Amino acid sequence: MDESTGGASQNPLHDQDEQEMYEHYHFIVDRGQGLLRIDKYLHARIEGTSRNKVQNTARAGNILVNGEAVKPNYKVKPGDEISIVMAHPPREIELLPENLPLNILYEDEDLVIVNKEAGMVVHPGYGNYTGTLVNALVYHFGHLPHQNDEAIKPGLVHRIDKDTSGLLVIAKSELAQTKLAKAFFDRRIDRRYHALVWGDFEEDEGTITGHIGRSLKNRKVMDVFPGGDHGKAAITHYKVLERFGYVSLVECKLETGRTHQIRAHFRHIGKPLFNDATYGGDQILRGTTYTKYKQFVRNCFAILPRHALHAKTLAFEHPLSGKAMHFDAGPAPDMEKAIAKWRHYAVHKKWE
């Protein structure tokens, strides 16, 4: 659907992986309306769209009538409330192509898998209108051979933080985007992260639960609300991969995808991510009082000047072919070096 025409709303309907389902169009069918296929009904009311686009949007489950997904042949009735939802908000910012380096692991006509570097913002927004992953993809797609004259637009279905490195899937067609967004919403995407966190664990694996929502004191930070009276339910499964004494390397599997979920959850259990300034991990939280140890930690902070989180694996069914897809990306060099230093420390423990 072309979200640039009138009637769009930016109300988020579902919180999903730092990404909501946004309502782009909303209609209430007139009392005098006769029975009519919904694809014909919407084609006549949305400027600049084709009936085929409407049909694809419906097939992907993104056209709701009275809150339920319908097929293209659904016949509208008087009083029906129609919503068209997408995984991205109505576009407000012109996406300018920029020739920026990209680490593309896989690409076909429907999607692209990118291993994002830490420090790159995913999408243009307030304070970051250029230099983003989407700007780079617009340039990349613009230099691909096309079957028709329609430009390929990057379709985001999930995001990771600016200072998180690792894997992202981006759709190259509207149908692929809506199907992938539905797969995320239905929790049919397997995502695994590696995180270096402060502290040790009694068990080898566990689960962190607790509603996540905006802090009542600082809107830029997410808090965990165990009582469920604020925020949205969030579940993070973790497994300890290596123990380095004062820090641990863990694998995290997300059952839900809330903003800053891993960072907020581990801070909640007293084990914030290493060098996570937003959630208190940029202090020396565990260890000895020896000067050499403190200097060792500061050296690790200098090597890894961001929170220690990497989106390592991504597995899903291809949105069009149904083929099983699996991607794995080793840790970014800065995180790899910091882990290596802690591994060496754990073996020698020369300051104890």
N, C-alpha and C positions, 0 to 999 in steps of 0.2 A: 504494500500500500504506500501511496505517496503522502507522507505525514505533513507536507508543507502547506496543504490547503486548509481551509477553515474547518472549525468544529473540533480541533484537537484539544485534549486536556492533558495536563502533566501530573494527574493524581496517580501515585504508585499503588498498584493493586496487590502485589505480592513482593516480599523482600526475598530475593534469591541471589546468592553469591555476589554480594556487593552490587547487585543489579536487580531492579524491580521489573515487574510487568507493568508497563505504562499504558494508560488508556489514550489512544490517539483520536478516536471518534466515538461519539455517543448519539444515538438516535432513539426517539420514541415514536413508534408507528402511529400514524393518525387513525382516528376512530373510523373514518370512512374508507380506509385502505382495504381493497380486496385482496384475496389470497394471491401471493406473488413470490416466486423464488427469490431467496435472499441475495443471490449473486446479481440478479437483475435489479433488485431494489437498491442495493448499494452502488452498483455501477452508475445508476442514474443520479445518485446524490453526491458522489465524491468526484470532484473535478480532477481531471488528469489521470485517472486510473483506468485500467482495462478490466474487462470481465474475468479474464484469465488470472490477473493478480488477485482479484477478490476470491476466486475459486481456490487458488493456492493458499491464501491466508486462511480460508475456512478449513481446508484439508489439514493444515498444520495445527488446528485447534485454537486459533487466535480470534475467531469471531464468536462472541458469546451472545446468546439470547436469554434474557432473564437469568443470567449468571451461568448458563450451561453452554458448552461448545456445540456448534451445529455444523451440519454438512452444507455444501453449496446448494443442494436442492431443497433445503428447508424452506417452507412457505411461511412468510411473515403474516402475522395476524394483528388486528387493531390492538393497540396497547402494548405490544411487544417492546421490550427495552433492549436495544442492540448496543453492544460495546465491541470495539476493535482494539485489541491490546497487542503490544509489542514488547520485546525485551529491552528496548532502548527508548529514551524519552523523545518527544518530538524535537526534531533538529532545530536548534537555534543558532548554531555557530557554523559559519561556512568552513568546510573542510579543505584547507589548502594543502596541495601536494608538496612534500619536502623530501629531498634526496638524503635520507638518513640511513645509516647502516642497520640492517635487519639480519637476524639469525633465523632463517626459515628452515625448519626441519622437514616439512612436507607441504605439498600443495597440489590440489587438483582443481577441477572447474567449480567445485562447490565450497571448498574450505581451504584454510591455510593454518598450519601449526607453527607458532613462533616461540622461540626461546628468548624471552625478554630480558634485557640487561637491567640490573638494579639502577635506579636513578631516572628511568624513563617513565613518564606519565603515560597511561594507556589512552586516555581520550581528552581532547581539548575541553577546558572548563575555566572557571574563574581563576585567574592567575597563571594559567598554563594554556595559552591559545595556540602555541606552536611547539614544535619539537617533540610531539607525542608519537606514540606507536601508530595511531590512526592516521596522522599526517604522513608518516612514512609509508603506510600501506596504500594510501590514496595515490602516492607517487608510483609505488611499485605496480599497482593494478593498472595505472594509466599507461604503463609501458609494456603491458601484455597484449598479445594479439587477441582481438575480439571477434566473435561470430557476428555481432551486430554493432550498432552505433551506441548502444546504451552503456554508459560507464559503470564499472563495478564499484560498489561502495562497501567499505568494510562493515560487516554486521557483527557487533559485539554481542556476545551471549553471557559472558562473565568477565570479571576484572580481577586484577591483583594490584596491591598497593604500589606506589611509585618505587619504594625501596625494597620491594620483594622481587627477587629474580625468578625466572622459570617459565613454565609452559602456559600458553593461551591458545585456544581455538577461536578462529575468526571466520565467520561465514562470508561467502562471496556471492550468495544469492539470497533473495528474501525468503524463499521456501526453505533453504538450508538453515537460515537464521531462526525462523519460527520453529522448525522441528528441533533444532538443538536447544533452543530456549525451553521448549516443552520437556526435553529430556533432562535438562538441569532441574526444572521445577518438579519433575517426577522422581528425582534422585537416581537417575539411571546413568549418571556420569561418575566414574571412579577417579577421584583426585587424591593424590598423596603428596604431602609436603615434608621436607626435612627442616627441622628447627633445632638450633642450639639454644638451650635454656639454662638458666641458673638453677643449681641444686641437683640433688640425687633423688631417686625414687625407691620406695620400698618394694614395689611390684615391678614386673617387667612390662606390663601393659595395663591400660585402664581407660576410663571414659570420663570426660568432663561434661557436665550438663549445667544449665542455668540460662535463663532468658538474657539476651543481649539487647541493649538499647543505648541511646545517647545518654551520656552522663548528665545528671541533673545539675551539675556544677560547671561542666565544660563541654559544650556541644561538639567539640572536635575530637573528643575521646569517647570510646564505648565502655560501658560498665556492664557487669553481670548482676542480674537481679534474681537471686535464687527463689524468691517467693512467687515469681511469675506475675507480679502486679505491674510490671513495666517491661517493655521490650518484647522480643519474639524468641520462641524456643530455639535453642542451639545445642548441638551435640557434636563433640569432638572426640574421636577415638585416637589413642596414642599407643605407641610401642617404643620401648627404649632400645636403641640400636647400639650405643656405646656409652659407657660411664667414664667420665674423666675426673671424678672426685668432686669438684666444686661446680662443674657444669655437666650437662648430659646432651647427647645427640638423640633426638626422638623423631620418629616418623608419625605424622598426623594424617588421619583419614577423616574427611569432613562428611558428616551425615546431613548437615545443613550448611548453608553458605551465608552467614551474616557478615556484615562489615567488621573487619578487624577480629574475626572470630577467634583465630588461633592466638593472637596477641592478647586479647582480652581474657580468654579462658585461662591461659597459663599465668597471667598476672593474678587472676582470681585465686589460683591454688598456691600462690606464693612462689612461682617459678617463672618470672617474666623472661622474654626472649633476650638473649645476650645482646647488649648495646642497643636496646630498644628505648630510645629517649622518651618517647611518648608514654610508655607504660613502666618506666622506672628501671629498665634493664641496663641503663648506661652508667650505673654505679657499681662498685665492687661489693656485691651482695653476699658472697660466700668466700671463704678462704682465710688465710693467715694474716697476721699484722706485719709480716716481714716486708721491708722496703722492696726487696728484690721481687717478691711476689706481686706487690702492687704495680711495680714497673712492668712486669710480665703482662698483667691484665691490660694496662694502658697500651702496651705495644699491640696486643690483640685488638683493642678498640681501634687503633690507628690502621691496622691491616684491614679490618672490617668496619668501616665508618657508617654502618647502618644496621638495622635489626637483622638478626641471623635467621632468615626465612627464605626458603627456596621451593617453588612449585615443581616437584621432581617428576611425577608421573601423571599421565592423563589417559584414560581408557573409556571408549564409548563406541556405540554402533554408528557407522556412517549414516548421516541423516537421509541420504537418498538411496544408496545401494544396500544398506543394512549390514555391510561388512564390519567385522570386529576390528577396531583400530586401537593401537596401544603405542604410546610414546614415552620415552624416558630421557631426561636431561640431567647430566651430572651437575654437581653444585658449581656455582659461579666461582671464578678463581679467588676472589677475596674471601668467600666463605670457606672454600677448600683450604686455603692457607691458615685461616684461624683455627679450623678443626685440627689440622696437622700439628699446630703448635700445642694445642690442648692435649692431643694424643701423646705427643712427646713428653709433655709435662706429667701426664698420668702415669707413664712408665717410670720416669726418673724421680719425680717429686723431690726435686733438689732443694726446695726451700723449707721442707718440713723437718 
